[in-house]
Amino acid sequence: MLSEKTIEIVKSTVPVLEKYGKDITTRFYELMFSKHPELLNIFNHANQKQGRQQTALANTVYAAAANIDNLGAIIPVVKQIGMKHRALGVQPEHYPIVGENLLAAIKDVLGDAATDEIIGAWAEAYGVIADAFIGIEEQMYKEAKEQAGGWEGFRNFIVDKKVKESDVITSFYLKPEDGKAIAPYQAGQYITLKVQPKGQEFTSLRHYSLSDASGKDYYRISVKREEGHAEKPEGVVSNYLHNSIQVGDVLPVNAPAGDFVLETKDTPAVLISGGVGLTPMVSMLNTIVEQQPEREVTFIHAALNSHVHALKEHVAQVASANSRVKSFVAYSEPTEQDREAKNFDKEGFVDLEWLKSILATNQADFYFCGPTPFMQVIYRALKDWDVPTDNIHFEFFGPAGTLEETTVTA
């Protein structure tokens, strides 16, 4: 338990963290990686260079400080981050390293304003928060290992099949090298790959949403090839997978993880995706059709045009074969062939007016995923339509961001 004095001191730093939080976390990563470059084998280099990881950590530190007198309020955030830590292989011994460098970063950025009393209070608070993470993650590691078909750490999978789904998205079917059973997963979850593309000093870990229903003898991921270069490092791994990984190659995989999951309910489900954000949505669609065939589902996908629209035929076939499933497509830049074929339902972007025209009611569970600007539009539309917050579910690819100015997420 933290003393009242410690709580008071930490809460007094909330305005400072709101103003300088990203400066502190940016300095934190600089310090930590300079002293412990081996940790670059765990962290996503693209998110670091884009500043997304720094922002996410700043939000987490801010939330911890604001709720230091009621840490139970941030347990959902701890679990969300802990799930990613488990998928990446973060261990208890990493926490003292993080603590040491976080405190040093606070001192560096705030200078004399970071008195010994403030640093001491934050050291005590960090210890309590770290213990919460370690305890929750220990249970997650245990569950991942002991579940049916589960395992610890990374397990080798063979690329059994590689299927081009569009000009930019390819599916990889992965089967375990040892031929043994694989762990089940909830629709919406992801697996983590560990690769080291040629010329890269460190290994890269990437989360990829599973794009099929659980219960198969394979895992399927559908990966978008990013246009990567030195200034845009997020393309390094996706290009490596598309261009270098072939059928028969081996990829180390961590067990399925993630808290963005389909809830088993009787309410209608509305699945909205933008671009490669359709991967968890297809998993949810397939799962509902297989496990809840009487549940109503509306699948809405937004893309530039048919050239980059993956899994379109699959979704159309599912909708054709199931009276409870409806599918709609919006193209923002349809080709002339798209217009001639009339293979989309709306030209332009998904908006509230269109959603109201194709959906009978807002009394549904809405799941959505895609680029952050796309998700911000969808979120705002659903809020304007008075969809209850408990019925709105979304997933960020990479570190969590914000969908409205008043939202603080980790």
Secondary structure, DSSP 8 states (H G I E B T S, - for coil): ---HHHHHHHHHTHHHHHHHHHHHHHHHHHHHHHH-GGGGGTS-HHHHHHTHHHHHHHHHHHHHHHTTT-GGGGHHHHHHHHHHHHHHT--TTHHHHHHHHHHHHHHHHHGGGS-HHHHHHHHHHHHHHHHHHHHHHHHHHHHHHHSTT--SSEEEEEEEEEEE-SSSEEEEEEEETT--------TT-EEEEEE--TT-SS-EEEEEEB-S-SSSSSEEEEEE----BTTBTTHHHHHHHHHT--TT-EEEEEEEE-S------SS-EEEEEEGGGHHHHHHHHHHHHHH-TTS-EEEEEEES-GGG-TTHHHHHHHHHH-TTEEEEEEESS--HHHHHHT--SEES---HHHHHHH-S-S-SEEEEES-HHHHHHHHHHHHHTT--GGGEEEE-SSS---SSTT----
